[in-house]
Amino acid sequence: MRKVLLVFSALMAAGVVALLAWTNCPAPLANRTNQLHLVPPESWSAEDIAKINAIVFDQTIIYPRSLKIGQSSQYELTLSGLPDSIQAAGKTWQVHIYSELILPGFLNQSEGMFSQAVQPKNPLQFTWEVAALDERSTEGVLRTYVKYVAPQEQVESQLLSVTNLPLHSSSLLGLSISGVNSLAVAILLVAGLAGSLGLTRPRD
């Protein structure tokens, strides 16, 4: 009986290690990079449109492929190579970037449209903190726009990119991360009790 209790305790402890490994495993991340062209308003001259269209910059998106229920992760958008200003229509226009992440069914800590002015020679970065509340699959959408602003004048924002980002969340036997942690604690207590009984019990 003593050996049975010790073996049982060791197996329970191994189960706890496996559960904790599952809860502490970070969300798998994907990295997507592509080149985009700056988009000018259609109201500008053909010469200005061709000049602005020739400007190329890099878009990099880092995002989670999947989440566990109760787990948080981050979406990150980086734009590099953008000019901070352009010359068009006889004026100097400051370049502003707008972006929003739409993620149905998941908790998005930064909902809505966010904007930043491009700074000289500095990449532009947007981040969103997200969390999974239950088991589901969704198709996230990341939209990015550009707006040109001159003193006392601005033009309608232009769509730069639309990126679909699939995401799904999962559980372990229907339990969230906190639920699995609680289960691990309970198993650890049982394993400890079984181990102490095995050590104190006289040999059969």
N, C-alpha and C positions, 0 to 999 in steps of 0.2 A: 504493500500500500504506500509505503514511503517513497519508493521509486516512481510509482504512478503519479503521486502528487508533484514530485520534482519535475518529471517529464511534462506534466500538464502545465506547470508554472512556466517552464521554458518555452513551450509552444505558445502560450498566451503572450509572453513577452515578445516573441518574434512577431506575433500578430500586431502588437502595439507598434513595433518598429515599422511594419508595412503600412499601417494606417497613417502614422505620422509622416512617412515618406510621401504618401499620396497628398496629404494636406499641404505640405511644404514645397511641393514641386511647383516651380513658377509656371506661369502661363506661357505656352509656346508662342514665339513672336515670328511674324513674317516681315520681310523688307521688300518694298516695291519702289523702284526708281525709274523715272522716264523723263524725257525732255519735252518741254512745252514751248510754244511760241506766244509771245505777248500779243494780246488781242486789242486792237484800237477800235474806237467808235466808227460806225459806218458813215457818219456825217462828215468825217475828215476827208481831205483830198486823197486822191489815189496815190499820190507820191508819199504823203505822210503814212497812209495805211501800209504801203509796201515797206517803208522804212521801219515802222513799229513791228510789223509781222516778222521781220528778219531777226528780231531780238529773240534769242533762245536762252532758256534757263532750265535748271534741274529741279524736279519735284521728287522728294523722297518721303514715303509714308511707312512708318513702323507701327504695326498693329498686332493685337493678339488674334491667334487663329481660333482659340477656344478658351473658355473659362469654367471653373468649377463654381457651383452655387456658393455665394458668399465671398468669392474671390474678386479682387480688384486688379485692374491693369491700366495701361496708358496707351492712348493713340497719339502719335507724334507726326506732325507734318512739317517738313523743312523745305524751304524754297531758297535756292542759291543761284547767284548769277543775275539777279534782277537789278536793273538800274534804279537809283533812287528818284531820278527825274528824267523827263524826255522833252525834246523840243518838237512841237507840232502846232499847226494852225496859228503860227506866229507868236506862240507863248511858251513859257516853261511850265510844265505840269509835274507836280509831285505824284509819285506812284503809291497808291494805298492798296493793300490786299485784304480781302474779306474772306472768311472761311467759316463753314458750319458743318458739324457732324450730326447726322440723323441716325439714331440707333434704336429702332422700335423694340420695346420689351426689355431693355436693359437700363440700368440707372446711369445716366450721363450727368456728371457733376457740373458740366459747363455747356448747358443747352443754349441754343440761339446763335446768332451771327456775331463773330468777333473780327476786329479789324486792327491792322497795324500799318504804319507808314514804313516804307522800305528805308533802311539806313545805309549810307554809303559803305560798300564793300563788306557788309555783314549779312549772313544768312538770316532769313526770316523763319521764325519757328512758332507753331501753334501746338498746344497740348490739350488733351481731354482725359480726365479721369473717369473710368467707367467700372461698373460692378454688375455681376450677375445675381439676380434675385430668385430665379427659378429656372427649371429646365426648359429650354426653347432654342429655336434656330431663327435667325433673322438675316436680312440683307441690309447692312449699313450703307449709308451713302455719304460721301465726303464731297462737298461742293466748294469750289474756290473761285473767287471773282477778283477783278481788278477795277479800280476806280481812279480816274485822273483828276487831280485837283489843282486849280490855278487860283491866284488871288481873286476873291469874289466870284469865282466860277468853278463849276464842276460838271462832269458829264455823267450820264447814266452808267452804272457798273456793267462790266462785260464779263461774261462767263469764261473762265479759263479752263476748268476741268470738272468732270463729274466722275468719281471713282466709286465703284461698288465694292464693299468689303464684307463678305459673309462672316458670320460669327455664330457659334453655338455654345451652349452651356450644358454641363452634365453634373451628375451627383454620384455618390457611392451608396447604392441600396436606398436611394431616395433621401440621403442625408446631405446636408450642406457641410462646408468645412468646419463650422463650429460644432455641428452635430457629430461629425466624425471625431473631432478632438474630445468631445465629451465621452463618446463611446470608448476611445483609447484610454482615457483616465479611468473609466469604470473597469475595463479589462485589466488595466495595470494594478488596480486595487485587488481584484480577484486573484491575479497572478501572484501578487505579493503575499496575500493570505495563504494561498495554496503552497507557496514556497516555504513560508514560515512553519506551516503545519507539517510539511514534509521533512523539514530539518529537526523539528522538535519531537516528531512522532518516533517512538522506538522502532527499531528494525523488526520486520516480521520474521 
